[in-house]
Amino acid sequence: MSKARVGEIEIDYEVRGAGPPLIMITGFRRSRVIWGEAFLAPLARHFTLVLPDNRGTGHSDKPAAGYSIEAFADDAAGLLEALEIGKAHAFGVSMGGMIVQRLATRHPEKVRGLAIGCSQAGGDSVVPAEKEIWQLLQLLPNEEMDAREVARRQEAAYYTEPFRAAQRELIDEQFRLVNDNPTPDFAVKGHLQAIEDFDGTAALEEIAAPTLVISGDSDRLIVPENSRFMAGRIPGAKLCVLEDAAHFFWVEKPEQAAQALIEFFAKLAE
């Protein structure tokens, strides 16, 4: 593990691979353990991966307050600065997709190419999930339901049914990794509030970095219409919809997701 002082907090991160730098930002309450080796390995053959734990997660500091999409974006820019990286490609999923939107507009000098995965622009532009799916996201362990049961219920928001049936061992291993160092409840609530407060719709047209928008066609949490909306508003953006993939598309389709990023970012070097 490595740590960098960014503002008033320390961000824990990992660097691996070789090639142009690519910072990868995770989503709601997840640390970098969620990426998985099947997705990271092909990317590391083409890029120097910068893999931070967002504030409140993993081994990064977990402040009592200060959770906003803007703060997360500033953390990412500060980490790149601490690592003496001038410009990097940026990829974020879910809440991380909101973070990289803000990174691209608040710190455009830091972003070479942008990829927004399974995310949304916030505000009135959001095409909402089914009510039952959004309610699953807000579940927390209590006296009647432990962390394992919460995670089992939330799987419906993250994976397709066939994947859940076929990859029980992989999903259980992800649960173990995440809960070896769980995000505390106050940080979970901070992340949720950051998501609810975010409205980047007006800023989409300000994104100058070449942009790829990615979604799974079976995403029930942040439905694909949100990706289509963003791709239509960001100047020159490309849209990639992966078949038979839900919210955690990089877990269900790691090779296809990695290849989409590799091909898109490679074209920016031509």
PyMOL commands that set and color helices and strands:
alter all, ss='L'
color gray80, all
select helices_A, chain A and resi 32-34+37-44+69-82+95-106+108-110+123-125+131-137+147-158+161-166+168-179+185-197+204-206+224-233+249-252+254-267
alter helices_A, ss='H'
color red, helices_A
select strands_A, chain A and resi 2-6+9-17+21-25+48-52+88-93+111-117+211-216+238-242
alter strands_A, ss='S'
color yellow, strands_A
deselect
rebuild
show_as cartoon
